[in-house]
Amino acid sequence: MIRKKPDEKIYARLFDMFSLNPEECFFVDDTEENIAAGRRCGMDGFDFSMERFGELEQEFKGGCDAFPPDPTAL
């Protein structure tokens, strides 16, 4: 079965695959429904749009630990 956002099971699978703690993750999306699903799973979220790119850049100044190599496999 193919799952996609905002199905919360894809976030749980991501946490399992990469041994991530949701409270240490930061989720970026341009759809409030998807961000809300990520927040229900314990992640912090950011509603991205090009108009808010500067704000997002500030959030990431500290860097990121990991990115999925193939998000389509989730």
ROKOLLO-793772 format. One record per residue (C-alpha): residue in one letter; residue number from 0; x, y, z. Coordinates in Angstrom, 2 decimals. Each point is the difference from the previous one (the first is absolute). Example, Ala and Ser with C-alpha at 12.3 -4.5 7.8 and 13.67 -1.06 7.14 Angstrom:
BEGIN
A_0_12.30_-4.50_7.80
S_1_1.37_3.44_-0.66
END
This chain:
BEGIN
M_0_0.00_0.00_0.00
I_1_1.36_3.41_-0.93
R_2_-0.22_2.61_2.71
K_3_0.51_3.72_-0.35
K_4_-0.25_3.13_2.08
P_5_-1.85_0.69_2.21
D_6_-0.23_-3.70_0.96
E_7_1.78_-0.06_3.36
K_8_1.35_-3.50_-0.66
I_9_2.54_1.38_-2.49
Y_10_1.46_2.19_2.73
A_11_0.21_-2.98_2.38
R_12_1.78_-1.99_-2.70
L_13_2.50_2.81_-0.50
F_14_0.72_0.06_3.74
D_15_0.55_-3.78_0.01
M_16_2.11_-0.11_-3.18
F_17_2.41_2.66_1.23
S_18_-0.27_-0.59_3.78
L_19_-1.30_3.52_0.50
N_20_-1.64_1.56_3.01
P_21_-2.98_2.04_-1.31
E_22_0.66_2.70_2.59
E_23_3.41_0.57_-1.62
C_24_-1.46_0.30_-3.52
F_25_-1.09_3.11_-1.87
F_26_-2.61_-0.44_-2.74
V_27_-0.31_2.44_-2.91
D_28_-2.97_-0.05_-2.36
D_29_-2.20_2.43_-1.91
T_30_-3.27_-1.60_1.13
E_31_-1.40_0.64_3.48
E_32_-1.73_-3.40_0.04
N_33_3.35_-1.77_-0.47
I_34_1.68_2.14_2.66
A_35_-2.82_-0.73_2.43
A_36_0.48_-3.75_-0.55
G_37_3.72_0.34_0.67
R_38_-0.71_1.94_3.18
R_39_-2.41_-2.70_1.17
C_40_2.94_-2.41_-0.34
G_41_2.17_2.19_2.22
M_42_1.97_2.06_-2.53
D_43_0.29_3.74_-0.15
G_44_-1.20_1.38_-3.33
F_45_0.41_2.98_-2.31
D_46_-2.55_1.16_-2.58
F_47_2.28_0.72_-2.96
S_48_-0.64_2.41_-2.82
M_49_2.51_1.95_-2.08
E_50_-1.15_3.16_1.75
R_51_1.21_-1.50_3.29
F_52_3.31_-1.34_-1.31
G_53_2.02_2.39_2.18
E_54_-1.72_-1.31_3.13
L_55_0.72_-3.59_-1.00
E_56_3.63_0.85_-0.67
Q_57_0.28_1.35_3.55
E_58_-1.47_-3.21_1.42
F_59_2.67_-2.06_-1.77
K_60_3.02_2.14_0.89
G_61_1.06_-2.68_2.49
G_62_0.00_-2.70_-2.69
C_63_-1.76_-3.32_-0.45
D_64_1.08_-3.46_1.05
A_65_-1.63_-2.17_-2.66
F_66_-2.03_-0.05_-3.19
P_67_-1.63_-3.13_-1.43
P_68_2.05_-1.19_-3.00
D_69_-3.14_-1.01_-1.91
P_70_-3.20_1.58_1.39
T_71_-2.06_-1.91_-2.57
A_72_0.92_-3.24_1.80
L_73_-1.84_1.13_3.11
END
